[in-house]
């Protein structure tokens, strides 16, 4: 068992975290006995979403790149192999080997956690590269340098630089490189060219055969695993964890958010196999306390090097507090806290970093009177976390949902998670080819909410107008609100329509 569980005393407030951990299985002790657990003995704010380039020529060039990328397999069409991306890395000279990396997988919370890790590393004066997906509004968001999306000009230049090599690989492989594989190649090349001190990389889907998995992450992070992409990853958290465990490499450090028992078993077993060091939320690190503050929340976090008090994050929801704990542990592990160095990270630097974090499209307020909130929840687990956070943070007397979802998601589960908090729901669809037809979505919504609580507006702009009108029915100061959710694409398009970006 871990040292923490042996040494905990009744006076330690961290005991509460251990006791609160859900459904820990005694059988895990067998696996834990074979793993090394990690706990010590003793920047500029991130930018918002970029808009289209002001320069017409740059905008034209970016659109041409977007058009070319769109001819490739989309992110939902996959051939489970890293052969093509490995071939591209080979002809590019293995740019992903030019810097250490922190690799992030999981079902929910990956992008927010990546942004927090990036902010912490930047605050400690490291040059960072961040690769996340999908994008909210601009494709350039996916590749970040020093906390800001790569400029459109540089995005185009990077694409043009690697394009001849992409075409070489296309010609030699059974299938052309996909949209996501080309973007991954661009990110790794851009990071090497910068150069960055460390890359923070979010998987696209799964782990083992994800295009990002040509890096050997010094630190592997696994955010909470739940059911999503079940047609490709598996039907249980344990099956899904088998794919996600593929990012855990030999002698790495693994930072595990709280997991379902079967997922934890799989991840810990993989750690034993590759002699990885493990730190688990709820045992080696976690959230000691949290309280709502203006514009966010104030936390005390237990890290690998001790407690970090009075840490403010300008983000809402218990899940963001847990993301913060995971991000802090990942950065501590990267710096060797708990192994090479016994002391904690500088508290003032940690506070400054967390205070600068943004996460667009995650419980983001974009309008007042009535309040309009955007949240990119797109699966039942994410929706449940969002619903809980909305009830905690906002005091809506009437909340209208605007939901536009993708057809390949568990839409019923998502709607069921929101049913208790939505007074009414306006179903719509975004412009993506993956979007579920509004009438089909309405059929499911009627079964969940009842006919009298569902309105159909196929156009997103009409849906927003209808929802705002419904929220205003109780008069200006009655506390009506609107929550736009169901898909990252829906949130991104709503953000544009509402004048943010």
Secondary structure, DSSP 8 states (H G I E B T S, - for coil): --HHHHH--TT-TTHHHHHHSTT--TTHHHHHHTSEE----------------SSHHHHHHHHHHHHHHHTS--TT-----SHHHHHHHHHTT-GGGSSEEEEEE-SSSHHHHHHHHHHHHHHTT--EEEE--S-SS-GGGGEEETTEE--HHHHHHHHHHHHHHHHHHHHHSSS---HHHHHHHHHHHHHHHHT-SEEEEE-SSSSTT-TTTTS--SEEEE----S-SHHHH-SSHHHHHHHHGGG--TT-EEEE----HHHHHHHHHHHHHTT-EEEEBTTTBEEEEEEEETTEEEEEEEETTEEEEEEEES--SHHHHHHHHHHHHHHHHHTTBTTTB-S---HHHHHHHHHT---TTSSEEEETTTEEEE----SHHHHHHHHHHHHHH---SEEEEEE--BTTS-HHHHHHHHHTT-SEEEE---SSTTB--HHHHHHHHHHHH-GGGEEE-SSHHHHHHHHHHHHGGG-TTS-EEEEEES-HHHHHHHHHHTT--
